[in-house]
Amino acid sequence: MAGALSLLLAFHFLLTFFHCSSLAAIANYNVQNLGAKPDGKTDSTKAFLSAWASACASTQTATIYVPTGRYLLGAATFSGQSCKNPAITIRIDGTLVAPSNYGAIGNSGNWIKFERVTGVSVIGGTLDGQGVELWACKNSGKNCPEGATTLAFYNSNNIIINGLSSINSQKFHILVDGCQNVKLVGMKVSAPGNSPNTDGIHVEKSTGVTILNSKIGTGDDCVSIGPGTSNLWIENVACGPGHGISIGSLGWDLQEPGVQNVTVKTVTFTGTQNGVRVKTWARPSNGFVKYVLFQHLVMVNVQNPIIVDQNYCPDHHNCPNQVSGVKISDITYQDIHGSSATEIAMKFVCSKQNPCNGITLEDVNLTYKNEPAQSSCINADGKSSGLVKPNSCLYN
């Protein structure tokens, strides 16, 4: 009996030891303990940068914790170049607030910037870009700053953003540029439909990006996909207001990396300017778009549910009388239904120099005022199967 009791006590000791050891292996940095004030008025930038420096210096798994409250944060860059830590979690229960004077960060390019980081997770919280006054300045035609992207990741790997809300960004809400293996889950992006250049999530020069289970309503594209994007997966997203999900604009540069292996599925577009769009400048370029699947989409009163526009040339500047060099091929539109706010629900305006080819339509049913909608095709080659309304205008 004594031997059994000794064995039990020893086992309990080992469990306690390993539990305490695992706790000790996690370094925690509470920004309030480092001087951050949850009053929305006191500049807490130094506290956040201090927490980041400590987490980076630690070789243990680290958590930076932001308690409830509002924290005023200026333009801040979190660099991973000298980070020893491959696993930093930023857990936010509060709200980070940009300066109310848009000029304070309006020319900085980015408000919250991560550069060359690996293994960073941002969990929960709200980012308030306070962009209303800057939008008013822009809409009035005055000379204004370009505005700052709310949250940007550059040249980073193995990133998770989960349950984050971004409201009223000055410019783009979230930017993923030059990254690998990024997962954005449960995002909530919100800005008025008339807010300029407030793309929800912009991805470029990145591979292995996944966007899941998110709600995006803003003044520009819900998701915009720039040059050099590959292996992008977008699923279960509600988009609106906004300009839809756009590949492009592409083809501004002659030498430009292409876009390939993109899947957009189970998305509802409500009252948006576009549904799924491919947009290229009418300029010479060696860029391309290929292997794209648009699947299981619902359109609710969308102005251009399906659109390819290779004649993009706003105000006829920088590209008069030119044609797009971007080659578009192998795009499938599958199980797309709902209502168009305009008579032409399906529009393919492709390059005279490089006609679209390999366009596939399967089970598409779009109506206009409860009647079959129309389609329009220029330089577009493809095929259709199953029910396709409006009738396909693709040539084989």
C-alpha positions as CSV (number, residue, x, y, z in Angstrom):
1,M,0.0,0.0,0.0
2,A,2.8,2.4,1.0
3,G,4.6,1.6,-2.3
4,A,1.4,2.4,-4.3
5,L,1.0,5.6,-2.4
6,S,4.7,6.6,-3.1
7,L,4.2,5.8,-6.8
8,L,1.0,8.0,-6.9
9,L,2.8,10.9,-5.2
10,A,5.7,10.6,-7.6
11,F,3.4,10.6,-10.6
12,H,1.6,13.7,-9.2
13,F,4.9,15.4,-8.7
14,L,5.9,14.7,-12.3
15,L,2.6,16.1,-13.7
16,T,3.0,19.2,-11.6
17,F,6.6,19.6,-12.7
18,F,5.8,19.3,-16.4
19,H,2.7,21.6,-16.1
20,C,4.8,24.3,-14.4
21,S,7.6,23.8,-17.0
22,S,5.2,24.3,-19.9
23,L,3.8,27.5,-18.3
24,A,7.3,28.8,-17.7
25,A,8.1,28.2,-21.4
26,I,5.6,30.9,-22.4
27,A,6.6,34.5,-22.1
28,N,3.7,36.9,-21.7
29,Y,3.9,40.7,-22.3
30,N,0.9,42.8,-21.3
31,V,1.1,46.2,-23.0
32,Q,-0.5,47.9,-20.0
33,N,2.3,46.7,-17.8
34,L,4.7,48.4,-20.3
35,G,2.9,51.8,-20.2
36,A,0.0,51.5,-22.6
37,K,-3.2,53.4,-21.5
38,P,-6.7,52.1,-22.5
39,D,-8.1,55.6,-22.7
40,G,-7.9,56.1,-26.5
41,K,-6.0,59.4,-26.0
42,T,-2.6,58.5,-24.6
43,D,0.0,57.5,-27.3
44,S,0.8,53.9,-26.5
45,T,3.1,53.2,-29.5
46,K,6.2,52.9,-27.4
47,A,4.6,50.2,-25.2
48,F,3.6,48.1,-28.2
49,L,7.1,48.4,-29.7
50,S,8.6,47.5,-26.4
51,A,6.4,44.4,-26.1
52,W,7.4,43.4,-29.6
53,A,11.2,43.9,-28.8
54,S,10.9,41.7,-25.7
55,A,8.9,39.0,-27.5
56,C,11.5,39.0,-30.4
57,A,14.4,38.7,-27.9
58,S,12.9,35.7,-26.2
59,T,13.6,32.3,-27.5
60,Q,10.4,31.0,-25.7
61,T,6.9,31.0,-27.3
62,A,5.7,34.5,-26.6
63,T,2.3,36.2,-26.3
64,I,1.7,40.0,-26.5
65,Y,-1.6,40.7,-24.7
66,V,-3.8,43.8,-25.3
67,P,-6.5,43.9,-22.7
68,T,-9.9,45.6,-23.2
69,G,-10.0,49.3,-23.8
70,R,-9.0,51.7,-26.6
71,Y,-5.3,52.2,-27.3
72,L,-4.0,55.1,-29.4
73,L,-1.3,53.9,-31.7
74,G,0.8,55.9,-34.2
75,A,2.5,54.4,-37.3
76,A,4.4,51.4,-36.0
77,T,6.7,48.9,-37.7
78,F,7.2,45.5,-36.2
79,S,10.3,44.1,-37.8
80,G,11.3,40.4,-37.6
81,Q,14.8,40.8,-39.2
82,S,16.6,40.3,-35.9
83,C,13.8,38.2,-34.2
84,K,15.0,35.1,-32.4
85,N,11.4,34.0,-31.8
86,P,9.6,31.9,-34.4
87,A,6.2,31.9,-32.6
88,I,4.7,35.2,-31.4
89,T,1.0,35.5,-30.7
90,I,-0.6,38.9,-30.4
91,R,-3.9,38.5,-28.5
92,I,-6.1,41.5,-28.7
93,D,-9.2,42.0,-26.5
94,G,-9.3,45.7,-27.0
95,T,-9.3,48.2,-29.9
96,L,-6.3,49.9,-31.5
97,V,-7.1,53.4,-32.6
98,A,-5.3,55.4,-35.3
99,P,-4.7,59.2,-34.6
100,S,-7.8,61.3,-35.2
101,N,-5.6,63.7,-37.3
102,Y,-5.2,61.8,-40.5
103,G,-2.1,63.7,-41.4
104,A,-0.3,61.9,-38.5
105,I,-0.1,58.7,-40.5
106,G,-1.6,59.6,-43.8
107,N,1.8,59.8,-45.7
108,S,3.4,56.8,-43.9
109,G,2.0,54.2,-46.3
110,N,1.1,51.8,-43.5
111,W,-0.4,52.3,-40.0
112,I,0.5,48.8,-38.5
113,K,3.3,47.2,-40.5
114,F,4.9,43.8,-40.0
115,E,8.1,43.1,-42.1
116,R,10.1,39.9,-42.5
117,V,8.3,38.1,-39.6
118,T,7.8,34.4,-39.2
119,G,5.2,32.5,-37.2
120,V,3.2,35.6,-36.1
121,S,-0.5,35.1,-35.1
122,V,-2.9,38.0,-34.5
123,I,-6.0,36.8,-32.6
124,G,-9.1,38.9,-32.0
125,G,-9.4,42.6,-31.5
126,T,-10.5,45.6,-33.5
127,L,-8.4,48.1,-35.6
128,D,-10.0,51.5,-36.0
129,G,-8.3,53.5,-38.8
130,Q,-10.5,56.6,-38.2
131,G,-10.5,57.3,-42.0
132,V,-13.7,59.3,-42.2
133,E,-12.1,62.8,-42.3
134,L,-9.5,61.7,-44.9
135,W,-12.2,60.3,-47.1
136,A,-14.1,63.6,-46.9
137,C,-10.9,65.4,-47.9
138,K,-10.4,63.1,-50.9
139,N,-14.0,63.3,-52.0
140,S,-13.9,67.1,-51.9
141,G,-11.0,67.1,-54.4
142,K,-8.6,68.8,-52.1
143,N,-4.9,68.0,-51.9
144,C,-4.8,65.2,-49.3
145,P,-2.4,62.5,-48.1
146,E,-2.7,59.1,-49.9
147,G,-3.7,57.4,-46.7
148,A,-2.3,54.5,-44.7
149,T,-3.1,50.8,-45.0
150,T,-4.4,49.6,-41.6
151,L,-2.5,46.3,-41.3
152,A,0.3,45.2,-43.7
153,F,2.5,42.1,-43.8
154,Y,5.5,42.3,-46.1
155,N,7.9,39.4,-46.9
156,S,6.6,37.3,-44.1
157,N,5.9,33.6,-43.6
158,N,3.5,31.4,-41.6
159,I,1.1,34.1,-40.6
160,I,-2.3,33.6,-38.9
161,I,-4.9,36.3,-38.5
162,N,-8.0,35.1,-36.7
163,G,-11.2,36.9,-35.6
164,L,-9.8,40.4,-36.3
165,S,-12.1,43.3,-37.1
166,S,-11.0,46.3,-39.2
167,I,-13.1,49.4,-39.4
168,N,-12.9,52.7,-41.3
169,S,-9.4,52.2,-42.7
170,Q,-7.8,55.3,-44.4
171,K,-6.8,53.1,-47.4
172,F,-6.5,49.3,-47.7
173,H,-7.7,47.5,-44.6
174,I,-5.3,44.5,-44.9
175,L,-2.3,44.0,-47.2
176,V,-0.4,40.7,-47.8
177,D,2.6,41.4,-50.0
178,G,5.5,39.1,-50.7
179,C,4.3,36.5,-48.2
180,Q,4.0,32.7,-48.0
181,N,1.5,30.6,-46.0
182,V,-0.9,33.2,-44.7
183,K,-4.3,32.3,-43.2
184,L,-7.0,34.9,-42.6
185,V,-10.0,33.4,-40.8
186,G,-13.2,35.0,-39.4
187,M,-12.3,38.5,-40.6
188,K,-14.8,41.4,-40.2
189,V,-14.0,44.4,-42.5
190,S,-16.3,47.4,-42.4
191,A,-16.3,50.8,-44.1
192,P,-19.0,52.8,-46.0
193,G,-19.7,52.0,-49.6
194,N,-18.4,55.4,-50.7
195,S,-15.1,55.3,-48.9
196,P,-12.3,55.6,-51.5
197,N,-9.6,52.9,-52.0
198,T,-10.6,51.0,-48.9
199,D,-10.0,47.5,-50.3
200,G,-10.8,44.9,-47.7
201,I,-7.9,42.4,-48.3
202,H,-5.3,43.0,-50.9
203,V,-2.9,40.1,-51.9
204,E,0.1,40.4,-54.2
205,K,3.4,38.7,-54.9
206,S,2.3,36.0,-52.4
207,T,1.6,32.3,-52.4
208,G,-0.4,30.0,-50.2
209,V,-2.8,32.6,-48.9
210,T,-6.2,31.4,-47.5
211,I,-9.2,33.6,-46.7
212,L,-12.1,31.9,-44.9
213,N,-15.4,32.6,-43.1
214,S,-15.2,36.3,-43.4
215,K,-17.6,39.3,-43.8
216,I,-16.3,42.2,-45.9
217,G,-18.2,45.4,-46.6
218,T,-16.2,48.4,-47.9
219,G,-15.8,51.1,-50.5
220,D,-13.6,49.2,-52.9
221,D,-12.8,45.6,-53.7
222,C,-13.7,43.1,-50.9
223,V,-10.7,41.2,-52.0
224,S,-8.2,42.4,-54.6
225,I,-5.6,40.1,-56.2
226,G,-2.5,41.7,-57.5
227,P,0.5,40.5,-59.7
228,G,2.5,37.5,-58.6
229,T,-0.3,35.8,-56.6
230,S,-0.5,32.0,-56.7
231,N,-2.3,29.3,-54.8
232,L,-4.9,31.6,-53.3
233,W,-8.0,30.1,-51.7
234,I,-11.1,32.2,-50.8
235,E,-14.1,30.4,-49.3
236,N,-17.3,31.3,-47.4
237,V,-17.1,35.1,-47.6
238,A,-20.0,37.6,-47.5
239,C,-19.1,40.6,-49.7
240,G,-21.0,43.9,-49.8
241,P,-21.0,46.8,-50.1
242,G,-18.0,47.0,-52.3
243,H,-16.6,46.3,-55.7
244,G,-16.6,42.5,-55.5
245,I,-13.6,40.2,-55.7
246,S,-11.2,41.3,-58.3
247,I,-8.1,39.9,-60.0
248,G,-6.3,43.1,-60.9
249,S,-5.8,45.6,-62.0
250,L,-2.9,43.8,-63.8
251,G,-0.7,44.8,-66.7
252,W,0.5,48.2,-65.6
253,D,4.1,47.1,-66.1
254,L,5.6,45.4,-69.1
255,Q,7.5,42.9,-67.0
256,E,5.0,41.7,-64.5
257,P,4.5,38.3,-62.7
258,G,1.2,36.6,-63.4
259,V,-1.7,35.3,-61.3
260,Q,-2.4,31.6,-61.2
261,N,-4.2,28.8,-59.2
262,V,-6.9,31.0,-57.6
263,T,-10.1,29.5,-56.1
264,V,-13.1,31.6,-55.1
265,K,-16.0,29.5,-53.7
266,T,-19.1,29.8,-51.6
267,V,-19.3,33.6,-51.7
268,T,-22.4,35.8,-51.5
269,F,-22.2,39.2,-53.2
270,T,-24.9,41.7,-52.0
271,G,-25.5,45.0,-53.8
272,T,-21.9,45.2,-55.0
273,Q,-20.6,46.9,-58.1
274,N,-19.1,43.6,-59.4
275,G,-19.2,40.0,-58.5
276,V,-16.1,38.3,-59.8
277,R,-13.9,40.5,-62.0
278,V,-10.7,40.2,-63.9
279,K,-9.3,43.7,-64.8
280,T,-6.2,44.6,-66.8
281,W,-4.8,47.8,-68.1
282,A,-4.9,48.4,-71.8
283,R,-1.1,48.5,-72.0
284,P,1.7,46.2,-73.2
285,S,2.5,43.5,-70.6
286,N,3.8,39.9,-70.4
287,G,1.5,39.2,-67.4
288,F,-1.1,36.4,-67.3
289,V,-4.1,35.0,-65.5
290,K,-4.7,31.2,-65.6
291,Y,-6.2,28.3,-63.7
292,V,-9.0,30.2,-61.9
293,L,-12.1,28.6,-60.4
294,F,-15.2,30.7,-59.4
295,Q,-17.6,28.2,-57.8
296,H,-20.9,28.2,-55.8
297,L,-21.5,32.0,-55.9
298,V,-24.7,33.9,-55.1
299,M,-25.3,37.3,-56.6
300,V,-27.9,39.6,-55.0
301,N,-28.6,42.7,-57.1
302,V,-25.0,42.9,-58.4
303,Q,-24.2,45.4,-61.2
304,N,-21.7,43.2,-63.0
305,P,-22.0,39.6,-61.7
306,I,-19.4,38.2,-64.1
307,I,-16.9,40.5,-65.8
308,V,-13.6,40.5,-67.6
309,D,-12.4,43.9,-68.6
310,Q,-9.1,44.2,-70.5
311,N,-9.7,47.8,-71.6
312,Y,-9.1,49.3,-68.1
313,C,-7.9,52.9,-68.8
314,P,-9.5,55.4,-66.3
315,D,-9.8,58.9,-67.7
316,H,-8.0,57.7,-70.8
317,H,-4.6,58.5,-69.3
318,N,-1.4,56.5,-69.8
319,C,-3.0,54.0,-72.1
320,P,-4.8,55.6,-75.0
321,N,-5.2,53.5,-78.2
322,Q,-3.4,50.5,-76.7
323,V,-4.4,46.9,-76.0
324,S,-3.7,44.7,-73.0
325,G,-0.8,42.2,-73.3
326,V,-2.1,40.2,-70.3
327,K,-3.0,36.7,-71.4
328,I,-6.2,35.3,-69.7
329,S,-6.9,31.5,-70.0
330,D,-8.4,28.6,-68.2
331,I,-11.1,30.3,-66.0
332,T,-14.1,28.3,-64.9
333,Y,-17.4,29.8,-63.7
334,Q,-19.4,27.0,-62.0
335,D,-22.7,27.1,-60.1
336,I,-23.3,30.8,-60.1
337,H,-26.8,32.1,-59.7
338,G,-28.8,35.2,-58.5
339,S,-29.8,38.6,-59.8
340,S,-28.1,41.3,-61.8
341,A,-28.8,45.0,-61.3
342,T,-28.1,45.6,-65.0
343,E,-29.3,43.9,-68.2
344,I,-25.8,42.5,-69.1
345,A,-25.0,40.1,-66.3
346,M,-22.0,38.4,-68.1
347,K,-19.4,40.5,-69.9
348,F,-16.2,39.4,-71.4
349,V,-14.2,42.3,-72.9
350,C,-10.9,40.6,-73.8
351,S,-7.7,41.7,-75.5
352,K,-7.6,42.0,-79.2
353,Q,-3.9,41.0,-79.1
354,N,-4.4,38.1,-76.7
355,P,-8.1,36.9,-76.8
356,C,-9.3,35.1,-73.7
357,N,-9.4,31.3,-74.1
358,G,-10.4,28.3,-72.1
359,I,-13.3,30.1,-70.5
360,T,-15.8,27.5,-69.1
361,L,-19.4,28.2,-68.0
362,E,-21.2,25.5,-66.0
363,D,-24.6,25.9,-64.4
364,V,-24.9,29.7,-64.5
365,N,-28.3,31.2,-63.9
366,L,-28.4,35.0,-63.6
367,T,-31.6,37.1,-64.0
368,Y,-32.4,40.8,-64.5
369,K,-35.7,42.0,-63.1
370,N,-36.9,38.3,-62.9
371,E,-36.2,37.8,-66.6
372,P,-33.1,36.1,-68.2
373,A,-30.2,38.6,-68.4
374,Q,-27.9,39.2,-71.4
375,S,-24.3,38.5,-72.1
376,S,-21.7,40.3,-74.1
377,C,-18.4,38.9,-75.5
378,I,-15.5,40.5,-77.3
379,N,-12.4,38.3,-78.2
380,A,-13.5,35.5,-75.8
381,D,-13.2,31.8,-76.6
382,G,-14.7,29.0,-74.4
383,K,-17.5,26.5,-73.8
384,S,-20.6,26.0,-71.7
385,S,-22.4,23.1,-70.2
386,G,-25.5,22.5,-68.1
387,L,-27.9,25.3,-67.7
388,V,-26.3,28.6,-68.7
389,K,-28.4,31.8,-68.5
390,P,-27.8,34.3,-70.0
391,N,-27.0,32.3,-73.1
392,S,-23.3,32.0,-73.7
393,C,-21.8,34.4,-76.3
394,L,-18.4,32.6,-76.2
395,Y,-17.1,31.3,-79.4
396,N,-15.5,27.8,-79.6
